[in-house]
Amino acid sequence: MGDVDEAIVRSFAPLRRLRRLSDALPAPAVVAVGLSPADFQLACGESRAVRAGASGRPWYVVPGRGVLGVYDDRGAGSVARTAWAVVGRCVGTSFRGRGALEVHGLLPDGATEARVVRQNAESVEFIARQNVFDVLVTGNDVSELPEVVEFVRDGKRHRVDVPGANKDMFNCNTPGTRFF
């Protein structure tokens, strides 16, 4: 896999299988990867397609030199450095309309009991299929916004802050806005 960190390949099952034609990134995702900082050096030619979470939409795991990205077929996504990706700290959000925030990201192999915890302590459980998750969290006030992603790995509970979940979500009406 070229310049891709071995730690990333060991931690994410989709990268350990042979690449198929269906793994090629669609145009919106290629554009999004192209907008990433040059030092990310994402390898579009090494991407792997997976079906994720509630949406069932295709997502693409995109490795690079020292980083790992995840992008959906519309170009929404997140990138994390290797040290963060292998411990489950690759979490991003996309605004999907007033009071609707899609939380997405990557969980490493072995992660279980995954959920998004709202600011009011209620939770939304999810399954990270092939390491990728996307969860649409809706709410009518700030207390219903997502606060953290929690999961268990190696017997320890991990908590990762959800970016972009604040009161400004209720004042914005343009779906597709990305927060990192």
C-alpha positions in Angstrom: 0.0 0.0 0.0 2.7 2.5 -0.8 3.4 5.1 1.8 0.4 4.2 4.0 1.3 3.6 7.7 1.2 0.0 8.7 -0.6 0.9 11.9 -3.5 2.1 9.8 -3.7 -1.1 7.8 -3.5 -3.2 11.0 -6.3 -1.2 12.6 -8.9 -1.0 9.8 -10.2 -4.2 8.2 -11.3 -2.6 4.9 -7.7 -1.7 4.1 -6.6 -5.3 4.4 -8.7 -6.6 1.5 -8.0 -6.4 -2.2 -9.2 -3.2 -3.9 -12.2 -3.6 -6.2 -13.5 -1.3 -9.0 -16.3 -0.2 -6.7 -13.7 1.2 -4.3 -13.0 4.1 -6.6 -13.9 7.5 -5.1 -16.8 9.3 -6.8 -16.2 12.8 -8.2 -17.5 14.8 -5.1 -15.2 12.8 -2.8 -12.2 13.3 -5.1 -12.9 17.0 -5.1 -13.1 17.0 -1.2 -9.9 15.1 -0.9 -8.3 17.6 -3.3 -9.3 20.4 -1.0 -7.5 18.7 1.9 -4.2 20.2 3.0 -1.3 19.0 0.9 0.5 17.5 3.9 -2.3 14.9 4.3 -1.1 13.2 1.1 -4.3 11.1 0.9 -4.0 8.2 -1.6 -7.2 8.2 -3.6 -6.0 5.2 -5.5 -6.0 3.2 -2.2 -9.5 4.0 -1.1 -12.0 1.3 0.0 -15.7 1.6 -0.2 -17.9 0.5 2.7 -21.6 0.8 3.5 -22.2 2.6 6.8 -24.7 3.1 9.5 -28.3 4.3 9.3 -28.0 5.9 5.9 -26.6 2.8 4.1 -24.8 5.2 1.8 -21.3 4.4 0.6 -18.4 5.8 2.5 -14.8 5.6 1.5 -11.8 4.9 3.7 -8.9 6.8 2.2 -5.4 6.2 3.6 -2.5 8.5 3.2 1.0 9.1 4.6 0.5 9.6 8.3 -3.3 10.1 8.0 -6.6 8.3 7.4 -9.7 9.9 5.9 -13.3 8.9 5.5 -15.5 10.5 2.9 -19.1 9.9 1.8 -20.3 9.8 -1.8 -21.2 13.5 -1.6 -17.8 14.6 -0.4 -18.5 15.1 3.4 -15.8 13.6 5.5 -13.0 13.8 8.1 -9.3 13.2 8.3 -7.2 12.2 11.3 -3.5 11.7 11.8 -2.5 8.1 12.3 -2.0 8.4 16.1 -5.6 9.7 16.4 -7.2 7.4 13.8 -5.9 4.1 15.4 -7.5 5.0 18.7 -10.9 6.1 17.3 -10.4 9.9 17.3 -11.5 10.5 13.7 -14.9 12.1 14.2 -16.6 14.8 12.1 -20.0 16.3 11.4 -22.0 17.6 8.5 -25.0 19.9 8.9 -28.1 18.3 7.4 -30.7 21.0 8.0 -32.0 23.0 10.9 -31.5 20.9 14.1 -30.0 18.0 12.2 -26.3 17.0 12.4 -24.8 13.9 10.9 -22.0 12.6 13.1 -19.6 10.4 11.1 -16.1 8.9 11.5 -14.0 5.8 11.9 -13.7 3.3 14.8 -10.8 0.9 14.8 -11.1 -2.9 14.7 -12.5 -4.3 18.0 -14.6 -1.2 18.9 -18.0 -2.2 20.4 -20.8 -0.6 22.3 -20.7 2.5 20.2 -23.1 5.4 20.7 -23.5 9.2 20.4 -24.2 10.8 23.7 -26.3 14.0 23.6 -25.6 17.0 25.8 -28.6 16.0 27.9 -26.9 12.6 28.5 -29.4 10.6 26.3 -27.7 8.4 23.8 -28.1 7.1 20.3 -26.6 3.7 19.8 -25.1 2.7 16.4 -23.0 0.0 14.7 -19.8 0.9 12.9 -20.0 -1.3 9.8 -16.5 -2.0 8.5 -15.1 0.6 10.9 -17.2 3.5 9.5 -20.2 5.1 11.1 -22.7 7.8 10.3 -25.5 8.8 12.6 -28.1 11.5 12.0 -28.8 13.3 15.3 -31.8 15.7 15.4 -33.0 18.0 18.1 -35.0 21.1 18.9 -32.7 22.6 21.4 -29.1 22.7 22.4 -29.5 19.9 25.0 -30.4 17.4 22.3 -27.2 18.1 20.3 -24.5 15.4 20.2 -21.7 15.9 22.7 -19.4 12.9 22.4 -19.0 9.5 20.6 -18.4 6.7 23.1 -17.1 3.2 22.4 -15.4 0.3 24.2 -12.1 -1.1 22.9 -9.7 -3.4 24.7 -12.0 -3.3 27.8 -11.8 0.5 28.1 -14.5 3.1 27.4 -13.3 5.9 25.1 -15.0 9.3 24.6 -14.4 11.6 21.6 -15.8 15.1 21.4 -18.2 15.8 18.5 -17.1 19.0 16.6 -19.6 21.5 15.4 -22.5 20.7 17.8 -23.5 24.1 19.1 -26.4 26.5 19.2 -25.4 27.9 15.8 -27.0 24.8 14.2 -30.4 26.3 14.9 -29.6 29.5 13.0 -28.2 27.9 9.9 -30.3 26.6 7.0 -27.8 25.4 4.5 -27.4 21.6 4.5 -24.0 20.2 3.7 -22.0 22.7 5.8 -19.0 20.8 7.2 -17.5 21.1 10.7 -14.1 19.6 11.8 
